[in-house]
Amino acid sequence: MLFRHLLPTLLFPVFCLADDSAPLAGETEATPEELQAGYEAYINHLIGEDPYLTGDVELPGGMAQLHLPSGYRFLPADGAKKVIVDLWGNPPGSAEDALGLVLPEGQSLENTDSWAIVVEFTDDGYVADDDADEIDYDELLETLQEGANQSNSARIAEGYETIDIVGWAVPPHYDKENKVLHWAKELKFGGTDENTVNYDVRVLGRRGVLNMQGVAAISSVPAIREAAPQIVGMVEYLPGHRYADFDPETDKKSDMSLAGLVVGGAVAAKLAAKAGIFAKLGIILAKGWKLILIGAIALGAVGKKIFAKNAA
């Protein structure tokens, strides 16, 4: 189990450092029960024993709130950033804009059968949806796949695993009435046996876009599809911050289009500025599942393959 390598050795001096290695002298292999206790102790150390919110949750900044249905919980920004960086192994810069995590109740943060949604806000201005009826999403997919293919040779040369976009796990859909764009990509990382789903929701507002970016193994696609209406319907902008409140005389208008949101656009450029040439795609590696924060035409990674030796 790969998550055990994230635990401080002081919590578990008895487990092996690699799944395929023999125990060190004087050490014994931890039992599944001991490992689970270690996971829970470490998570409680990071985020506290009961940090979650339920019901209606106002997001930082006072622009929007989440209406969490029964069965969902919210981990606020401080705990979410610790999970993203310390538990999931992501570079600190990629978590600085996280407003929190949405998680199904009853699912552990280290369980690969679970899925989670990272919530962020991009304040790059009002995104016009004039192109809603003109977007060819199949053409966008081809563009994304071509960019991924072109970047893979460079990734290999730099010691990174390849990233291939298999296709749409959930085809893009724009809800004109509620100003919500959502889609999911199926991704394959290197030689891993199970693909990953990158699920994205963009909720347009007066001054920018609320981003909800999720991850799951491909086996969880049915659960994500079932939950999609609830996820899309969680967000409500507060009065004065709604899409309809846009004032062209005073408010900033973004250069982005709906098509640009699908391929990454301004947020991807922001990540690139933070982490260099391999930062067009924010990526978290954790126990074989990877959280893709932003998809872009030219794909890269902010982190190397941390668990190369033990990847399932």
C-alpha positions as a LaTeX table, in Angstrom:
\begin{tabular}{lrrr}
\hline
Residue & $x$ (\AA) & $y$ (\AA) & $z$ (\AA) \\
\hline
Met1 & 0.00 & 0.00 & 0.00 \\
Leu2 & 1.63 & 3.19 & $-1.15$ \\
Phe3 & 0.14 & 5.55 & 1.42 \\
Arg4 & 2.19 & 4.05 & 4.19 \\
His5 & 5.27 & 5.74 & 2.72 \\
Leu6 & 3.69 & 9.09 & 3.58 \\
Leu7 & 3.56 & 8.34 & 7.29 \\
Pro8 & 6.35 & 9.64 & 9.55 \\
Thr9 & 8.62 & 6.80 & 10.59 \\
Leu10 & 8.10 & 7.72 & 14.24 \\
Leu11 & 4.50 & 6.56 & 13.89 \\
Phe12 & 5.44 & 3.26 & 12.28 \\
Pro13 & 9.02 & 2.09 & 12.84 \\
Val14 & 7.98 & $-1.48$ & 12.00 \\
Phe15 & 6.85 & $-1.23$ & 8.38 \\
Cys16 & 8.99 & $-1.80$ & 5.32 \\
Leu17 & 10.15 & 1.08 & 3.15 \\
Ala18 & 9.11 & $-0.63$ & $-0.06$ \\
Asp19 & 6.43 & $-3.17$ & $-0.89$ \\
Asp20 & 8.87 & $-5.49$ & $-2.67$ \\
Ser21 & 11.71 & $-5.29$ & $-0.15$ \\
Ala22 & 12.47 & $-7.44$ & 2.87 \\
Pro23 & 12.07 & $-5.97$ & 6.36 \\
Leu24 & 15.13 & $-4.27$ & 7.76 \\
Ala25 & 17.00 & $-5.91$ & 10.61 \\
Gly26 & 14.94 & $-5.84$ & 13.77 \\
Glu27 & 11.75 & $-4.79$ & 11.94 \\
Thr28 & 8.54 & $-6.65$ & 11.19 \\
Glu29 & 5.91 & $-6.04$ & 8.53 \\
Ala30 & 2.97 & $-4.03$ & 9.88 \\
Thr31 & $-0.44$ & $-5.69$ & 9.82 \\
Pro32 & $-3.31$ & $-4.11$ & 7.81 \\
Glu33 & $-4.92$ & $-3.07$ & 11.08 \\
Glu34 & $-1.72$ & $-1.37$ & 12.26 \\
Leu35 & $-1.36$ & 0.40 & 8.93 \\
Gln36 & $-4.96$ & 1.64 & 9.07 \\
Ala37 & $-4.42$ & 2.91 & 12.60 \\
Gly38 & $-1.29$ & 4.70 & 11.38 \\
Tyr39 & $-3.17$ & 6.32 & 8.50 \\
Glu40 & $-5.89$ & 7.56 & 10.81 \\
Ala41 & $-3.42$ & 8.85 & 13.39 \\
Tyr42 & $-1.45$ & 10.74 & 10.76 \\
Ile43 & $-4.57$ & 12.26 & 9.18 \\
Asn44 & $-5.86$ & 13.35 & 12.60 \\
His45 & $-2.42$ & 14.86 & 13.26 \\
Leu46 & $-2.67$ & 16.86 & 10.03 \\
Ile47 & $-6.24$ & 18.12 & 10.12 \\
Gly48 & $-7.60$ & 17.43 & 13.61 \\
Glu49 & $-10.12$ & 14.85 & 14.70 \\
Asp50 & $-13.34$ & 16.56 & 13.54 \\
Pro51 & $-12.52$ & 19.38 & 11.08 \\
Tyr52 & $-15.39$ & 18.86 & 8.63 \\
Leu53 & $-18.37$ & 21.13 & 7.88 \\
Thr54 & $-21.74$ & 20.03 & 6.51 \\
Gly55 & $-24.88$ & 21.72 & 5.22 \\
Asp56 & $-24.51$ & 25.28 & 3.91 \\
Val57 & $-20.90$ & 26.47 & 3.90 \\
Glu58 & $-19.83$ & 30.01 & 2.95 \\
Leu59 & $-16.55$ & 29.99 & 1.06 \\
Pro60 & $-13.66$ & 32.31 & 1.97 \\
Gly61 & $-14.05$ & 35.75 & 0.40 \\
Gly62 & $-17.82$ & 35.87 & 0.86 \\
Met63 & $-18.61$ & 35.48 & $-2.85$ \\
Ala64 & $-20.28$ & 32.08 & $-2.84$ \\
Gln65 & $-21.56$ & 29.26 & $-0.69$ \\
Leu66 & $-21.83$ & 25.51 & $-1.04$ \\
His67 & $-25.09$ & 23.71 & $-0.33$ \\
Leu68 & $-23.79$ & 20.30 & 0.67 \\
Pro69 & $-26.41$ & 17.57 & 0.28 \\
Ser70 & $-26.70$ & 14.81 & 2.82 \\
Gly71 & $-23.76$ & 12.47 & 2.38 \\
Tyr72 & $-21.14$ & 15.16 & 1.67 \\
Arg73 & $-18.72$ & 17.07 & 3.88 \\
Phe74 & $-16.33$ & 20.01 & 3.45 \\
Leu75 & $-12.75$ & 20.30 & 4.70 \\
Pro76 & $-11.83$ & 24.03 & 5.01 \\
Ala77 & $-8.76$ & 25.58 & 3.43 \\
Asp78 & $-6.20$ & 25.02 & 6.20 \\
Gly79 & $-6.87$ & 21.29 & 6.45 \\
Ala80 & $-7.33$ & 20.92 & 2.70 \\
Lys81 & $-3.91$ & 22.41 & 1.98 \\
Lys82 & $-2.27$ & 20.04 & 4.45 \\
Val83 & $-3.98$ & 17.08 & 2.79 \\
Ile84 & $-2.97$ & 18.21 & $-0.70$ \\
Val85 & 0.65 & 18.87 & 0.23 \\
Asp86 & 1.52 & 16.60 & 3.16 \\
Leu87 & $-0.74$ & 13.61 & 2.57 \\
Trp88 & $-0.96$ & 13.56 & $-1.22$ \\
Gly89 & 2.61 & 14.77 & $-1.86$ \\
Asn90 & 1.89 & 17.84 & $-4.00$ \\
Pro91 & 4.28 & 20.84 & $-4.10$ \\
Pro92 & 3.10 & 23.60 & $-1.70$ \\
Gly93 & 2.53 & 26.22 & $-4.42$ \\
Ser94 & $-0.20$ & 24.17 & $-6.06$ \\
Ala95 & $-2.35$ & 24.27 & $-2.92$ \\
Glu96 & $-2.11$ & 27.96 & $-2.08$ \\
Asp97 & $-5.39$ & 28.84 & $-3.84$ \\
Ala98 & $-7.42$ & 25.93 & $-2.43$ \\
Leu99 & $-10.57$ & 27.05 & $-0.63$ \\
Gly100 & $-11.29$ & 23.56 & 0.61 \\
Leu101 & $-12.13$ & 19.97 & $-0.27$ \\
Val102 & $-15.55$ & 18.39 & $-0.86$ \\
Leu103 & $-15.61$ & 14.70 & 0.12 \\
Pro104 & $-18.29$ & 12.01 & 0.28 \\
Glu105 & $-18.97$ & 11.02 & 3.86 \\
Gly106 & $-17.67$ & 7.66 & 4.96 \\
Gln107 & $-14.70$ & 7.70 & 2.58 \\
Ser108 & $-11.17$ & 7.93 & 3.91 \\
Leu109 & $-8.69$ & 10.42 & 2.48 \\
Glu110 & $-6.16$ & 7.67 & 1.75 \\
Asn111 & $-8.58$ & 5.21 & 0.12 \\
Thr112 & $-8.03$ & 4.79 & $-3.63$ \\
Asp113 & $-11.68$ & 3.86 & $-4.08$ \\
Ser114 & $-12.63$ & 7.33 & $-2.85$ \\
Trp115 & $-12.87$ & 10.58 & $-4.76$ \\
Ala116 & $-12.55$ & 14.23 & $-3.78$ \\
Ile117 & $-13.19$ & 17.70 & $-5.18$ \\
Val118 & $-10.73$ & 20.60 & $-4.77$ \\
Val119 & $-12.49$ & 23.99 & $-4.69$ \\
Glu120 & $-10.72$ & 27.12 & $-5.97$ \\
Phe121 & $-11.71$ & 30.52 & $-7.38$ \\
Thr122 & $-10.04$ & 32.16 & $-10.38$ \\
Asp123 & $-10.56$ & 35.94 & $-10.29$ \\
Asp124 & $-9.58$ & 36.67 & $-13.88$ \\
Gly125 & $-12.88$ & 38.36 & $-14.71$ \\
Tyr126 & $-16.24$ & 37.68 & $-16.27$ \\
Val127 & $-16.13$ & 34.86 & $-18.85$ \\
Ala128 & $-18.55$ & 35.41 & $-21.72$ \\
Asp129 & $-20.41$ & 32.31 & $-22.85$ \\
Asp130 & $-21.03$ & 33.51 & $-26.42$ \\
Asp131 & $-19.28$ & 30.46 & $-27.86$ \\
Ala132 & $-21.50$ & 27.95 & $-26.00$ \\
Asp133 & $-23.31$ & 26.74 & $-29.14$ \\
Glu134 & $-20.24$ & 26.76 & $-31.37$ \\
Ile135 & $-17.78$ & 24.57 & $-29.46$ \\
Asp136 & $-16.75$ & 21.31 & $-31.11$ \\
Tyr137 & $-15.76$ & 19.27 & $-28.08$ \\
Asp138 & $-14.47$ & 16.39 & $-30.18$ \\
Glu139 & $-12.09$ & 18.82 & $-31.85$ \\
Leu140 & $-11.02$ & 20.12 & $-28.43$ \\
Leu141 & $-10.32$ & 16.54 & $-27.36$ \\
Glu142 & $-8.12$ & 16.00 & $-30.42$ \\
Thr143 & $-6.24$ & 19.20 & $-29.56$ \\
Leu144 & $-5.67$ & 18.03 & $-25.99$ \\
Gln145 & $-4.54$ & 14.58 & $-27.15$ \\
Glu146 & $-2.16$ & 16.06 & $-29.72$ \\
Gly147 & $-0.63$ & 18.34 & $-27.09$ \\
Ala148 & $-0.20$ & 15.42 & $-24.71$ \\
Asn149 & 1.48 & 13.32 & $-27.39$ \\
Gln150 & 3.85 & 16.12 & $-28.32$ \\
Ser151 & 4.85 & 16.70 & $-24.71$ \\
Asn152 & 5.48 & 13.05 & $-23.84$ \\
Ser153 & 8.86 & 12.79 & $-25.57$ \\
Ala154 & 10.09 & 15.77 & $-23.57$ \\
Arg155 & 8.59 & 14.32 & $-20.39$ \\
Ile156 & 10.43 & 11.04 & $-20.93$ \\
Ala157 & 13.71 & 12.89 & $-21.50$ \\
Glu158 & 13.21 & 14.76 & $-18.23$ \\
Gly159 & 12.45 & 11.58 & $-16.28$ \\
Tyr160 & 8.68 & 12.01 & $-16.02$ \\
Glu161 & 6.10 & 9.38 & $-16.82$ \\
Thr162 & 3.94 & 9.89 & $-19.90$ \\
Ile163 & 0.39 & 11.26 & $-19.72$ \\
Asp164 & $-2.09$ & 10.17 & $-22.37$ \\
Ile165 & $-5.64$ & 11.48 & $-22.71$ \\
Val166 & $-7.76$ & 8.43 & $-23.51$ \\
Gly167 & $-10.97$ & 10.37 & $-24.12$ \\
Trp168 & $-13.95$ & 11.96 & $-22.45$ \\
Ala169 & $-15.09$ & 9.96 & $-19.41$ \\
Val170 & $-18.03$ & 12.38 & $-19.27$ \\
Pro171 & $-18.47$ & 14.59 & $-22.38$ \\
Pro172 & $-18.48$ & 18.36 & $-21.77$ \\
His173 & $-21.85$ & 19.94 & $-21.08$ \\
Tyr174 & $-22.74$ & 23.61 & $-20.53$ \\
Asp175 & $-25.83$ & 24.48 & $-18.49$ \\
Lys176 & $-26.81$ & 27.88 & $-19.89$ \\
Glu177 & $-29.39$ & 28.60 & $-17.23$ \\
Asn178 & $-27.08$ & 28.00 & $-14.27$ \\
Lys179 & $-23.85$ & 29.02 & $-16.06$ \\
Val180 & $-22.07$ & 25.76 & $-15.25$ \\
Leu181 & $-19.62$ & 23.92 & $-17.53$ \\
His182 & $-18.56$ & 20.41 & $-16.57$ \\
Trp183 & $-16.71$ & 17.48 & $-18.12$ \\
Ala184 & $-14.39$ & 14.59 & $-17.26$ \\
Lys185 & $-11.27$ & 13.29 & $-19.01$ \\
Glu186 & $-9.93$ & 9.75 & $-18.80$ \\
Leu187 & $-6.15$ & 9.81 & $-18.39$ \\
Lys188 & $-3.47$ & 7.13 & $-18.48$ \\
Phe189 & $-0.22$ & 7.65 & $-16.58$ \\
Gly190 & 2.81 & 5.73 & $-17.83$ \\
Gly191 & 2.38 & 1.99 & $-17.46$ \\
Thr192 & $-0.21$ & 2.05 & $-14.68$ \\
Asp193 & $-2.92$ & $-0.59$ & $-15.00$ \\
Glu194 & $-5.87$ & 1.58 & $-13.99$ \\
Asn195 & $-6.68$ & 4.89 & $-15.63$ \\
Thr196 & $-7.56$ & 8.08 & $-13.78$ \\
Val197 & $-10.55$ & 10.37 & $-14.17$ \\
Asn198 & $-10.08$ & 14.15 & $-14.12$ \\
Tyr199 & $-13.52$ & 15.61 & $-13.34$ \\
Asp200 & $-13.99$ & 19.37 & $-13.74$ \\
Val201 & $-16.80$ & 21.78 & $-12.92$ \\
Arg202 & $-16.60$ & 25.50 & $-13.74$ \\
Val203 & $-19.27$ & 27.82 & $-12.29$ \\
Leu204 & $-19.25$ & 31.24 & $-13.92$ \\
Gly205 & $-19.64$ & 34.34 & $-11.77$ \\
Arg206 & $-19.44$ & 38.10 & $-12.00$ \\
Arg207 & $-15.70$ & 38.40 & $-11.35$ \\
Gly208 & $-14.37$ & 34.99 & $-12.25$ \\
Val209 & $-14.91$ & 31.26 & $-12.17$ \\
Leu210 & $-15.35$ & 28.88 & $-9.27$ \\
Asn211 & $-13.36$ & 25.75 & $-10.07$ \\
Met212 & $-14.26$ & 22.34 & $-8.68$ \\
Gln213 & $-11.63$ & 19.80 & $-9.73$ \\
Gly214 & $-11.91$ & 16.16 & $-8.80$ \\
Val215 & $-10.13$ & 12.87 & $-9.04$ \\
Ala216 & $-11.03$ & 9.21 & $-9.01$ \\
Ala217 & $-9.95$ & 5.91 & $-10.48$ \\
Ile218 & $-11.73$ & 4.97 & $-13.71$ \\
Ser219 & $-13.69$ & 2.35 & $-11.76$ \\
Ser220 & $-15.38$ & 5.22 & $-9.89$ \\
Val221 & $-16.83$ & 6.83 & $-13.04$ \\
Pro222 & $-20.34$ & 5.42 & $-12.39$ \\
Ala223 & $-20.31$ & 6.95 & $-8.91$ \\
Ile224 & $-19.13$ & 10.30 & $-10.27$ \\
Arg225 & $-21.76$ & 10.32 & $-13.00$ \\
Glu226 & $-24.42$ & 9.60 & $-10.40$ \\
Ala227 & $-23.12$ & 12.38 & $-8.16$ \\
Ala228 & $-22.59$ & 14.92 & $-10.98$ \\
Pro229 & $-25.98$ & 16.69 & $-10.65$ \\
Gln230 & $-25.38$ & 17.15 & $-6.92$ \\
Ile231 & $-21.84$ & 18.43 & $-7.46$ \\
Val232 & $-22.91$ & 20.86 & $-10.15$ \\
Gly233 & $-25.78$ & 22.10 & $-8.01$ \\
Met234 & $-23.74$ & 22.71 & $-4.84$ \\
Val235 & $-22.52$ & 26.19 & $-5.73$ \\
Glu236 & $-24.50$ & 29.40 & $-5.26$ \\
Tyr237 & $-22.98$ & 32.84 & $-5.80$ \\
Leu238 & $-24.20$ & 35.37 & $-3.26$ \\
Pro239 & $-26.03$ & 38.56 & $-4.35$ \\
Gly240 & $-23.70$ & 41.00 & $-6.05$ \\
His241 & $-21.37$ & 38.25 & $-7.24$ \\
Arg242 & $-23.69$ & 36.38 & $-9.61$ \\
Tyr243 & $-23.15$ & 36.11 & $-13.35$ \\
Ala244 & $-26.19$ & 38.32 & $-13.97$ \\
Asp245 & $-24.67$ & 41.04 & $-11.75$ \\
Phe246 & $-21.89$ & 41.74 & $-14.27$ \\
Asp247 & $-21.57$ & 45.45 & $-15.12$ \\
Pro248 & $-19.69$ & 45.97 & $-18.41$ \\
Glu249 & $-19.02$ & 49.58 & $-17.43$ \\
Thr250 & $-17.08$ & 48.76 & $-14.27$ \\
Asp251 & $-16.21$ & 45.06 & $-14.18$ \\
Lys252 & $-13.25$ & 43.27 & $-15.71$ \\
Lys253 & $-13.97$ & 40.96 & $-18.62$ \\
Ser254 & $-11.79$ & 37.88 & $-19.02$ \\
Asp255 & $-10.06$ & 36.98 & $-22.28$ \\
Met256 & $-11.14$ & 33.37 & $-21.70$ \\
Ser257 & $-13.92$ & 31.56 & $-23.54$ \\
Leu258 & $-15.77$ & 28.41 & $-22.53$ \\
Ala259 & $-13.51$ & 26.42 & $-24.86$ \\
Gly260 & $-10.50$ & 28.00 & $-23.16$ \\
Leu261 & $-11.74$ & 26.80 & $-19.77$ \\
Val262 & $-11.73$ & 23.22 & $-21.03$ \\
Val263 & $-8.10$ & 23.38 & $-22.18$ \\
Gly264 & $-6.81$ & 25.20 & $-19.12$ \\
Gly265 & $-6.28$ & 28.78 & $-20.16$ \\
Ala266 & $-5.36$ & 31.39 & $-17.63$ \\
Val267 & $-5.17$ & 29.07 & $-14.63$ \\
Ala268 & $-2.71$ & 26.82 & $-16.43$ \\
Ala269 & $-0.59$ & 29.85 & $-17.28$ \\
Lys270 & $-0.59$ & 30.80 & $-13.59$ \\
Leu271 & 0.66 & 27.35 & $-12.63$ \\
Ala272 & 3.31 & 27.54 & $-15.33$ \\
Ala273 & 4.60 & 30.80 & $-13.90$ \\
Lys274 & 4.88 & 29.20 & $-10.46$ \\
Ala275 & 6.66 & 26.00 & $-11.34$ \\
Gly276 & 8.32 & 26.34 & $-14.73$ \\
Ile277 & 8.05 & 24.41 & $-17.98$ \\
Phe278 & 6.62 & 21.25 & $-16.42$ \\
Ala279 & 3.82 & 23.08 & $-14.59$ \\
Lys280 & 1.13 & 23.45 & $-17.25$ \\
Leu281 & $-0.64$ & 20.62 & $-15.46$ \\
Gly282 & $-0.85$ & 20.53 & $-11.67$ \\
Ile283 & $-0.59$ & 16.93 & $-10.50$ \\
Ile284 & $-0.83$ & 15.10 & $-7.23$ \\
Leu285 & 0.53 & 11.57 & $-6.85$ \\
Ala286 & $-0.99$ & 9.61 & $-4.04$ \\
Lys287 & $-1.25$ & 5.86 & $-3.60$ \\
Gly288 & $-1.63$ & 5.35 & $-7.32$ \\
Trp289 & $-4.32$ & 8.00 & $-7.86$ \\
Lys290 & $-3.48$ & 11.39 & $-9.25$ \\
Leu291 & $-5.32$ & 14.64 & $-8.74$ \\
Ile292 & $-5.16$ & 16.71 & $-11.90$ \\
Leu293 & $-5.68$ & 20.30 & $-10.91$ \\
Ile294 & $-5.60$ & 21.85 & $-14.37$ \\
Gly295 & $-5.62$ & 20.41 & $-17.90$ \\
Ala296 & $-3.79$ & 22.34 & $-20.64$ \\
Ile297 & $-2.80$ & 21.92 & $-24.27$ \\
Ala298 & 0.86 & 21.36 & $-23.39$ \\
Leu299 & 0.93 & 18.87 & $-20.54$ \\
Gly300 & 3.58 & 18.71 & $-17.84$ \\
Ala301 & 3.95 & 17.92 & $-14.14$ \\
Val302 & 5.04 & 19.97 & $-11.17$ \\
Gly303 & 6.31 & 16.91 & $-9.37$ \\
Lys304 & 8.42 & 13.92 & $-10.36$ \\
Lys305 & 7.16 & 10.39 & $-10.02$ \\
Ile306 & 7.45 & 10.14 & $-6.26$ \\
Phe307 & 6.42 & 6.53 & $-5.98$ \\
Ala308 & 8.15 & 5.25 & $-9.12$ \\
Lys309 & 9.45 & 2.11 & $-7.47$ \\
Asn310 & 6.17 & 1.12 & $-5.86$ \\
Ala311 & 3.51 & 2.38 & $-8.29$ \\
Ala312 & 0.81 & $-0.20$ & $-8.71$ \\
\hline
\end{tabular}
